[in-house]
Amino acid sequence: MASDQKEFIIDTPQIRKSIDILNKIEEKKFALLLQRILQKLHMSSEATFKPDEMEKLEASLELSNESLLAAIDLIEFIYLQAAYEIVKPALLESNLLKLNLDLAKTGQLVAVWKENAKES
């Protein structure tokens, strides 16, 4: 019996720092990053990005290795929590907006979730 206002991502200093990083990523590149992360998420034995891909991503997104890892970790965490909690897109959206993820990126993250989440 889930409430529409249920928070499944707790606001912490690390989450805020990672949200700030996500907000700085160009929208078009952000959408591609989301797709790739979600595609590889279920393959726990395989890294989402190979070392050479990480280097290219750092340059493309203009992020340090530490910032890129924080961004990837947060996106993976959000999707894993959403799957574990069986979160509907509207709840995901409200949680992300409460964390101050910008509106466009929230929309992208929710859209990718809608397209790829399996209803059970």
Protein Blocks (a to p, Z undefined) as FASTA:
>chain_A
ZZfklcfbdcdfklmmmmmmmmmpcfklmmmmmmmmmmmmmmmmbcfbdfklmmmmmmmn
opafklmmmmmmmmmmmmmmmmmnopafklmmmmmmmnopafklmmmmmmmmmmmpccZZ
